[in-house]
Amino acid sequence: YGRPAAKGRTMIGGGSVPFGKLWRTGANEPTMIHTSGPIVVGGVAVPAGSYSLYTIPDPTEWHVILNRSISQWGHESTYTDEVKQQEVGHGAARSSAIATAVETLTFRTEAGSGGAVNLLLEWETTRVTIPVTPGN
């Protein structure tokens, strides 16, 4: 994934990553998720394969979009109807504030409940928790 830095700017909820607008969830190309087996990401059932991750930020809950199209340039202006038709599904992820600011967009994982894993997006003072569980 591309790791943009805040560099003193307000990114999430600002001009670069505004609330309520589609975001490629990274810099340049969108962030990719690769899985060798079926999983559920933010409530979206995802078969084995490679997917681009888009989000629509919100102060309390982010909209998560997984898409089969992995070759397009990530800018939102290239999210055409043709690309949109390749969406696997839409899900949700909880957003919360963190006390210590994170300068550069960071993804990491943590153990969730019941054997699940949480994919954490952390940037500035925001943490987005995307639950990931085994699929069928």
Salt bridges, closest charged atoms under 4 A:
GLU76 OE1 - HIS75 NE2 3.70
GLU87 OE1 - HIS90 NE2 2.55
GLU122 OE1 - ARG108 NE 2.93
GLU122 OE2 - ARG127 NE 2.60
